[in-house]
Amino acid sequence: MKSIYYTFIALLCIILMSGNLFAQWVDTGAPFGGPVYTIVTDEPNIFIGTNQGGVYRSTDNGSNWEQVNSGLTTASVKALTFAGSYLFAGTSTKGIFRSADNGSNWVEVNNGLSVLFINTLAVSGSNIFAGAKLSVTGGGVFLSTNNGDNWTYVGLTNYEVYSFAVSGNNIFAGTSNGVYLSTDNGSNWTEVNSGLTESDVYSLKFSNSNLYAGTPNGLFYSSDNGSNWTNINSSTLDNVSIRSIAIHQVDIIVGTDGDGVYVSADNGSTWDENDTGLPNTFASVYALTTSSTKIYAGTFSGVTWERPLTDYVTDVEKTSDILPQYFNLSQNYPNPLNPSTSIEFSIPQESFVELKVFDVLGNEVVLLANESYPAGKYRTDFSNTNLSSGTYFYRLKAGNFIQTRKMLLLK
């Protein structure tokens, strides 16, 4: 009898551990190559740029990795980006390299590049921007309009450029003197720092109409193209250095310089540690990137971690065990919402539930539920201050049942 009991306990522990392992960061197994500074995905391909091992590539969504440095004359890669059929690498000592075969071979493309210390790369249409480290030969931004064959200096020479964000014709540069905006492909730059109390802007990320800036003292955001900035640290991120930013649905995920990962589901009003599975809470996360199913984190320790994006789906709460008689999607309350609302639905039998929010053009805005639920009545909260005021639709699919309702967002 005791042996059966202990066997049962052991099996229960395995089940519980398996459940916990799902909702945490997992080592991708990428080979050690020094600090990971950049990650880009082009499914099923994943590329990571490291400080000591050059570029690593996986062609099967991270199951296996190989070093791809043929023609790359330095092992320190700070930035990676795709531009059409090319992959570009910005390095810390040798300028910029280009690959036409997914990293198998690289060629140097530095014609016109007067600074060979490259921190960041960005693409806007046919234009490629390179942000340089401030050195004895200057810093600033360089532009190529012909796939890297030639580069032209286009400004900010007195500043180090850490990051870029692109939205339509707007090019934002995060620098050692705050944020600058160009609306003419870098010919002119305007300082847009009102309310931004930090000089160094290590990371920039757009989500809908909001621009987020990671600084040595937390996170700032602007809803008007940088004209005004608001600190959204709460007390949790005060004095925390933000090195990387990822956005998934309503969640803002930030990687820090020595404090691990934090996530906010309410536009920065509250932050929760998101470190489960990382080796310690002092992890420095310099790169955060999402694919269609996963989020990847590159750390200073040289390890690349991953976890499923389903870990960030909004919580769905069961509100009643009384079996409903029919499927139903209730009107959200309050409606109009500002800034949050509750959505309730009922299912009379166990069903796979998909609950999504769409804009008026039919674009998916957020996935609120995407799994199987037992029969019952459920509620989930929707809060997204990244969205513009207007009309939105939310749709419930449960088995063969489909229902859509309209809601309004006012700011």
C-alpha positions as CSV (number, residue, x, y, z in Angstrom):
1,M,0.0,0.0,0.0
2,K,2.8,2.4,0.9
3,S,4.5,1.7,-2.5
4,I,1.3,2.6,-4.3
5,Y,0.9,5.8,-2.2
6,Y,4.5,6.9,-2.9
7,T,4.1,6.1,-6.6
8,F,1.0,8.3,-6.7
9,I,2.8,11.1,-5.0
10,A,5.7,10.9,-7.4
11,L,3.4,10.9,-10.4
12,L,1.5,13.9,-9.0
13,C,4.8,15.8,-8.5
14,I,5.8,15.1,-12.1
15,I,2.5,16.4,-13.3
16,L,2.7,19.5,-11.2
17,M,6.3,20.1,-12.3
18,S,5.4,19.7,-15.9
19,G,2.7,22.3,-15.6
20,N,5.1,24.7,-14.0
21,L,7.7,24.1,-16.6
22,F,5.3,25.2,-19.3
23,A,4.9,28.7,-17.9
24,Q,8.5,29.7,-17.6
25,W,11.6,30.6,-19.6
26,V,13.4,27.6,-21.1
27,D,17.0,27.5,-22.5
28,T,16.9,27.2,-26.3
29,G,20.2,25.3,-26.3
30,A,21.9,27.9,-28.5
31,P,25.7,27.5,-28.2
32,F,27.6,29.8,-25.9
33,G,28.9,32.8,-27.8
34,G,29.3,35.5,-25.2
35,P,26.6,38.1,-24.4
36,V,23.6,38.0,-26.8
37,Y,22.9,41.5,-28.1
38,T,20.3,40.9,-30.8
39,I,17.8,38.3,-32.0
40,V,15.7,38.3,-35.2
41,T,13.3,35.7,-36.6
42,D,12.1,34.8,-40.0
43,E,10.3,31.6,-39.3
44,P,11.4,28.9,-39.2
45,N,14.8,30.7,-39.1
46,I,16.1,32.4,-35.9
47,F,19.4,34.4,-35.8
48,I,21.2,35.6,-32.7
49,G,24.1,38.0,-32.7
50,T,26.7,37.6,-29.9
51,N,29.7,39.4,-28.5
52,Q,32.2,36.6,-28.8
53,G,30.7,34.0,-31.2
54,G,29.4,36.1,-34.1
55,V,26.1,34.9,-35.5
56,Y,24.2,31.7,-34.7
57,R,21.4,30.3,-36.8
58,S,18.5,27.9,-36.2
59,T,16.5,26.7,-39.2
60,D,14.0,24.7,-37.2
61,N,12.6,27.3,-34.7
62,G,15.3,26.8,-32.2
63,S,15.6,23.0,-32.0
64,N,19.2,23.0,-33.4
65,W,21.8,25.7,-33.9
66,E,24.9,26.4,-36.0
67,Q,27.5,29.1,-36.2
68,V,27.3,31.0,-39.5
69,N,30.4,33.3,-39.7
70,S,31.9,32.7,-43.1
71,G,33.2,36.1,-44.3
72,L,32.5,37.7,-41.0
73,T,35.8,39.2,-39.8
74,T,34.7,39.9,-36.2
75,A,33.0,37.9,-33.6
76,S,31.1,40.8,-32.0
77,V,27.7,41.4,-33.6
78,K,25.5,44.1,-32.0
79,A,22.6,44.3,-34.5
80,L,20.8,42.2,-37.0
81,T,18.0,43.1,-39.4
82,F,16.3,41.9,-42.6
83,A,16.0,44.1,-45.7
84,G,14.3,42.4,-48.5
85,S,16.2,39.1,-49.3
86,Y,19.3,40.3,-47.4
87,L,20.3,39.9,-43.8
88,F,22.5,42.7,-42.3
89,A,24.8,42.5,-39.3
90,G,26.1,45.6,-37.5
91,T,29.3,44.9,-35.6
92,S,31.2,46.6,-32.8
93,T,34.5,47.0,-34.6
94,K,34.2,46.2,-38.4
95,G,31.1,48.0,-39.5
96,I,28.3,46.3,-41.5
97,F,28.1,42.9,-43.2
98,R,25.5,41.6,-45.6
99,S,24.3,38.1,-46.3
100,A,22.3,37.0,-49.3
101,D,21.9,33.3,-48.2
102,N,20.5,33.5,-44.6
103,G,23.9,34.0,-43.0
104,S,25.8,31.2,-44.7
105,N,28.2,33.7,-46.2
106,W,28.9,37.4,-45.4
107,V,30.4,40.3,-47.2
108,E,31.6,43.6,-45.8
109,V,29.6,46.6,-47.0
110,N,31.2,49.7,-45.5
111,N,31.6,52.1,-48.5
112,G,31.0,55.6,-47.1
113,L,30.7,54.4,-43.5
114,S,33.1,56.6,-41.5
115,V,32.2,55.0,-38.1
116,L,32.7,51.2,-37.8
117,F,31.1,50.8,-34.4
118,I,27.4,50.0,-35.1
119,N,24.9,49.7,-32.3
120,T,21.6,49.3,-34.2
121,L,20.0,48.8,-37.6
122,A,16.5,49.6,-38.9
123,V,14.7,49.3,-42.3
124,S,12.1,51.7,-43.7
125,G,11.0,50.7,-47.2
126,S,14.1,50.6,-49.3
127,N,16.1,52.6,-46.8
128,I,18.5,51.0,-44.3
129,F,19.5,53.1,-41.2
130,A,22.6,52.4,-39.1
131,G,23.1,53.9,-35.7
132,A,26.7,54.3,-34.6
133,K,28.5,54.3,-31.2
134,L,30.0,57.7,-30.3
135,S,33.8,57.5,-30.7
136,V,36.7,59.6,-31.8
137,T,35.4,59.6,-35.4
138,G,31.9,60.6,-34.2
139,G,28.6,58.8,-33.8
140,G,25.2,59.5,-35.5
141,V,23.1,57.9,-38.2
142,F,24.1,56.5,-41.6
143,L,21.7,55.8,-44.5
144,S,21.9,53.3,-47.4
145,T,19.4,53.4,-50.3
146,N,20.9,50.6,-52.3
147,N,21.1,47.6,-50.0
148,G,24.3,48.6,-48.3
149,D,26.4,49.2,-51.3
150,N,26.9,52.8,-50.2
151,W,26.3,54.7,-47.0
152,T,25.7,58.4,-46.4
153,Y,26.0,60.2,-43.1
154,V,22.7,61.8,-42.2
155,G,23.1,63.5,-38.9
156,L,23.3,63.3,-35.0
157,T,27.1,63.1,-35.3
158,N,27.6,64.3,-31.7
159,Y,25.5,61.5,-30.1
160,E,25.6,57.8,-29.7
161,V,22.6,56.1,-31.3
162,Y,21.4,53.1,-29.3
163,S,18.1,52.2,-31.0
164,F,15.6,52.9,-33.8
165,A,11.8,52.7,-34.2
166,V,10.0,53.1,-37.5
167,S,6.4,54.1,-38.1
168,G,5.4,55.0,-41.6
169,N,7.6,58.0,-42.7
170,N,8.7,58.6,-39.1
171,I,12.1,57.4,-38.1
172,F,12.9,57.7,-34.3
173,A,16.4,57.4,-32.9
174,G,17.1,56.7,-29.3
175,T,20.4,58.4,-28.5
176,S,22.7,59.5,-25.7
177,N,20.7,62.8,-25.7
178,G,17.1,61.4,-25.7
179,V,14.9,60.8,-28.7
180,Y,15.1,62.4,-32.2
181,L,12.6,62.3,-35.0
182,S,13.1,62.5,-38.7
183,T,10.3,62.7,-41.2
184,D,12.5,62.9,-44.3
185,N,14.7,59.8,-44.2
186,G,17.3,61.4,-41.9
187,S,17.9,64.6,-43.8
188,N,16.7,66.5,-40.7
189,W,16.3,65.5,-37.1
190,T,14.1,67.1,-34.4
191,E,14.6,66.6,-30.7
192,V,11.4,65.2,-29.1
193,N,12.1,64.9,-25.4
194,S,9.4,66.8,-23.6
195,G,8.8,64.9,-20.4
196,L,11.6,62.5,-21.0
197,T,13.9,62.9,-18.0
198,E,16.6,60.5,-19.0
199,S,19.3,61.2,-21.6
200,D,20.2,57.6,-22.7
201,V,17.4,55.8,-24.6
202,Y,18.6,52.2,-25.0
203,S,15.5,50.8,-26.7
204,L,12.5,52.0,-28.7
205,K,9.3,50.0,-29.6
206,F,6.1,50.9,-31.3
207,S,2.7,49.4,-30.4
208,N,-0.2,50.8,-32.3
209,S,0.1,54.5,-31.8
210,N,2.3,54.4,-28.7
211,L,6.0,54.7,-28.7
212,Y,7.9,53.1,-25.7
213,A,11.4,54.2,-24.6
214,G,13.7,52.1,-22.4
215,T,16.1,54.2,-20.3
216,P,18.5,53.7,-17.4
217,N,15.6,54.7,-15.1
218,G,12.6,52.8,-16.3
219,L,10.1,53.0,-19.2
220,F,8.5,56.0,-20.8
221,Y,5.8,56.2,-23.5
222,S,4.4,58.7,-25.9
223,S,1.1,58.7,-27.7
224,D,1.9,61.7,-29.9
225,N,5.0,60.7,-31.8
226,G,7.4,61.8,-29.1
227,S,6.0,65.3,-28.5
228,N,5.2,64.4,-24.9
229,W,6.5,61.6,-22.8
230,T,5.1,59.9,-19.6
231,N,6.9,57.8,-17.1
232,I,5.1,54.5,-16.6
233,N,7.4,52.8,-14.1
234,S,5.1,52.7,-11.1
235,S,7.6,52.2,-8.1
236,T,8.7,48.8,-9.4
237,L,10.9,50.0,-12.3
238,D,12.3,53.1,-10.6
239,N,16.1,53.0,-11.1
240,V,15.8,49.9,-13.2
241,S,17.7,50.1,-16.5
242,I,15.5,48.9,-19.5
243,R,17.5,47.4,-22.3
244,S,14.9,45.7,-24.5
245,I,11.1,45.9,-25.1
246,A,8.6,43.5,-26.6
247,I,4.8,44.0,-26.9
248,H,2.3,41.1,-27.1
249,Q,-1.4,41.9,-27.1
250,V,-2.0,44.1,-24.0
251,D,1.3,43.1,-22.3
252,I,4.4,45.2,-22.2
253,I,7.5,43.0,-21.6
254,V,10.8,44.6,-20.7
255,G,14.3,43.2,-20.3
256,T,16.5,44.9,-17.8
257,D,20.2,45.4,-17.2
258,G,20.6,43.0,-14.2
259,D,17.0,42.8,-12.9
260,G,15.6,40.1,-15.2
261,V,12.2,40.5,-17.0
262,Y,9.1,42.4,-16.0
263,V,5.6,42.4,-17.6
264,S,2.7,44.9,-17.3
265,A,-0.8,44.2,-18.5
266,D,-2.2,47.7,-17.6
267,N,0.1,50.0,-19.6
268,G,2.7,50.3,-16.8
269,S,0.4,51.0,-13.8
270,T,1.7,47.8,-12.2
271,W,4.6,45.5,-13.1
272,D,5.3,41.8,-12.2
273,E,8.5,39.9,-12.3
274,N,8.6,37.5,-15.2
275,D,11.8,35.6,-14.4
276,T,10.6,32.0,-13.7
277,G,13.1,29.6,-15.3
278,L,15.9,32.2,-15.7
279,P,19.0,31.2,-13.7
280,N,18.6,34.1,-11.3
281,T,16.8,37.4,-10.8
282,F,19.9,39.3,-11.8
283,A,19.7,38.4,-15.4
284,S,20.6,41.1,-17.9
285,V,18.3,40.8,-20.9
286,Y,19.6,42.8,-23.9
287,A,17.3,41.4,-26.6
288,L,13.6,40.5,-26.6
289,T,12.0,39.3,-29.8
290,T,8.7,37.6,-30.7
291,S,7.8,35.1,-33.4
292,S,4.3,33.9,-34.1
293,T,4.3,31.5,-31.2
294,K,7.2,32.4,-28.9
295,I,9.1,35.2,-27.2
296,Y,12.9,35.0,-27.1
297,A,15.3,36.6,-24.6
298,G,19.0,37.1,-25.1
299,T,21.0,37.5,-22.0
300,F,24.4,38.9,-21.1
301,S,25.4,35.4,-19.8
302,G,25.3,34.2,-23.4
303,V,22.2,32.1,-23.2
304,T,19.1,32.6,-25.3
305,W,15.8,31.7,-23.6
306,E,12.3,31.2,-24.9
307,R,8.7,30.8,-23.7
308,P,5.3,30.4,-25.5
309,L,3.3,33.5,-26.1
310,T,0.3,31.7,-24.7
311,D,1.8,32.5,-21.3
312,Y,0.8,36.1,-21.9
313,V,-2.8,35.5,-22.8
314,T,-5.2,37.4,-20.6
315,D,-6.6,35.4,-17.6
316,V,-10.1,34.0,-17.9
317,E,-12.0,33.5,-14.6
318,K,-14.8,31.0,-14.1
319,T,-17.6,32.8,-12.3
320,S,-20.2,30.1,-11.9
321,D,-20.4,26.3,-11.8
322,I,-24.1,26.3,-12.7
323,L,-24.4,24.8,-16.1
324,P,-25.7,27.3,-18.7
325,Q,-28.5,26.2,-21.0
326,Y,-27.0,27.8,-24.1
327,F,-23.9,29.5,-25.5
328,N,-23.9,33.2,-25.0
329,L,-21.5,36.2,-25.4
330,S,-22.6,39.1,-23.2
331,Q,-22.3,42.8,-23.9
332,N,-19.1,44.1,-22.3
333,Y,-19.5,46.3,-19.2
334,P,-18.8,49.1,-18.9
335,N,-19.4,50.2,-22.5
336,P,-17.9,52.6,-23.6
337,L,-14.7,51.4,-21.9
338,N,-12.1,53.7,-20.5
339,P,-9.6,52.2,-20.0
340,S,-10.9,48.7,-19.1
341,T,-14.0,46.5,-19.4
342,S,-15.2,43.0,-18.6
343,I,-16.4,40.5,-21.1
344,E,-18.5,37.5,-20.0
345,F,-19.5,34.3,-21.9
346,S,-21.3,31.1,-21.2
347,I,-20.8,27.6,-22.6
348,P,-23.2,24.7,-21.8
349,Q,-20.6,22.0,-22.6
350,E,-16.8,21.7,-22.6
351,S,-15.6,23.6,-25.7
352,F,-12.5,25.0,-27.2
353,V,-13.0,28.8,-26.8
354,E,-11.5,31.5,-29.0
355,L,-12.2,35.1,-27.9
356,K,-10.7,37.8,-30.0
357,V,-11.0,41.6,-30.4
358,F,-10.9,43.2,-33.8
359,D,-10.7,46.8,-35.1
360,V,-13.2,48.2,-37.7
361,L,-11.0,47.0,-40.5
362,G,-11.1,43.4,-39.3
363,N,-7.5,43.4,-38.0
364,E,-7.0,41.3,-34.9
365,V,-6.2,43.5,-31.9
366,V,-5.9,41.0,-29.0
367,L,-6.5,37.3,-28.2
368,L,-8.3,37.0,-24.9
369,A,-8.9,33.3,-24.8
370,N,-7.6,30.4,-26.9
371,E,-8.0,27.0,-25.1
372,S,-10.5,24.5,-23.9
373,Y,-12.8,25.2,-21.0
374,P,-15.4,23.1,-19.0
375,A,-19.0,24.1,-19.1
376,G,-19.7,27.2,-17.1
377,K,-19.8,31.0,-17.0
378,Y,-16.6,32.9,-17.5
379,R,-15.3,36.5,-17.4
380,T,-12.2,38.2,-18.7
381,D,-11.0,41.8,-18.4
382,F,-9.9,43.8,-21.4
383,S,-7.7,46.8,-21.0
384,N,-5.6,48.3,-23.8
385,T,-4.6,52.0,-23.6
386,N,-2.4,51.5,-26.6
387,L,-5.5,51.6,-28.9
388,S,-7.1,54.7,-30.4
389,S,-10.6,55.8,-29.5
390,G,-13.2,54.2,-31.7
391,T,-15.3,51.1,-32.4
392,Y,-14.1,47.6,-31.9
393,F,-15.7,44.2,-32.2
394,Y,-15.2,41.1,-30.0
395,R,-16.0,37.6,-31.2
396,L,-16.6,34.3,-29.4
397,K,-16.0,31.0,-31.2
398,A,-16.9,27.9,-29.1
399,G,-17.3,24.7,-31.1
400,N,-19.8,25.6,-33.9
401,F,-21.1,28.6,-32.0
402,I,-20.0,32.1,-33.2
403,Q,-21.2,35.4,-31.8
404,T,-19.8,39.0,-32.3
405,R,-20.6,42.1,-30.3
406,K,-19.5,45.7,-30.7
407,M,-17.8,47.9,-28.1
408,L,-16.6,51.5,-27.9
409,L,-13.3,52.8,-26.6
410,L,-13.2,56.4,-25.4
411,K,-10.1,58.2,-24.1
